[in-house]
Amino acid sequence: MVYDAQVSKSLKMEEQVQYVYAAIQHLKVGRSTVEIAEELGVSRFMVGRMVKYAREHGLVEVTSRLQEPIDATLSKVLASRYGLQSAIVCIPAAHGDEAARVSIATVASKLLTELIDEDDIVGLGPGRTIIETCSRIKDAPNCDLVQLTGVASTDYDNLRVIMELGRVTKGHMYPLHSPFIATDPMAAQMIKSQPGVRQALQRMDHLDKAVFTVGGWPHSSLLATLLDEMGELTPLLEQGVTAEIGTTLLDERGSELHLLDSRMIGITTQQLSTVPVKMALGGGPGKERALIAALNSGLVDVLVTDAGTAHAALAASK
């Protein structure tokens, strides 16, 4: 807020002091407008106008002291618009997917640590943002960790990070040693029948928290990249796939598309929908459409995203 020099012409010095005093007492000290009105000998409505005038003309300034660059107002508006338990909107240091991912992971690591309760069962999805989030957690309550999907590439960073985080949380770990998607339904059933895989899949019925990234199709999703390598991506895009959450495929309206259900290995939509707290991470230009689809799906309770994506989501909801 920039100080308005014209204020000195419209308000006498004594009036300016009184307006600033009223604003500080209400905004900083926390006194009610009724209490301030009694002290100053004016109506509470007058106090309200004084506070508003002081803020709008730069006589006082409300400054956020949050440790991370977060837009608190945009966060509340986004949560309200989509009926979320909460939303945290980060302000990345630069434009682009990489800057957004770093900003989101930094905030998400702190938020997740606060959300986890002692003895929780926490599910972790795949993705680079999840990897960066988990790698930043150095202390957390004791809890069990469950890998929510198989791996979508030969890069086992997700599994490695879960193992490392497990040493921090000191609970049981349920890794999913399987591919994200099998070549056919029969192969998927064979993999799911393996003892270790079956145990992890069954544990997903009892999750307290689930944390996942939103895969943005076609260029910001490990699953989409894998399907492209398999020569299967184009027909799926033609059928409207915009995003994935876990093993759930979504179109741009957030409706589920049952196109690969019999081949996917991981948490089902039914299992995910019953988790008390579902935390979604995602942002950057490559994930805007996907994140909007995820918000419309009803499968998100807590969201961490960037300001650009938040604005896009608000514009799409009008």
Secondary structure, DSSP 8 states (H G I E B T S, - for coil): ----TTHHHHS-HHHHHHHHHHHHIIIII---HHHHHHHHTS-HHHHHHHHHHHHHTTSS------SS-B-HHHHHHHHHHHT-SEEEEE--SSSSHHHHHHHHHHHHHHHHHHH--TTEEEEE--SHHHHHHHHT------EEEEE-B-BSSS--HHHHHHHHHHHHHEEEEE---SBSB-SSHHHHHHHHTSHHHHHHHHHGGG-SEEEEE-EETTTB-HHHHHHHHTT-HHHHHHTT--EEETTEEE-TTS-EE-SSTTTB-B--HHHHHT-SEEEEE--SGGGHHHHHHHHHHT--SEEEEEHHHHHHHHHHT-
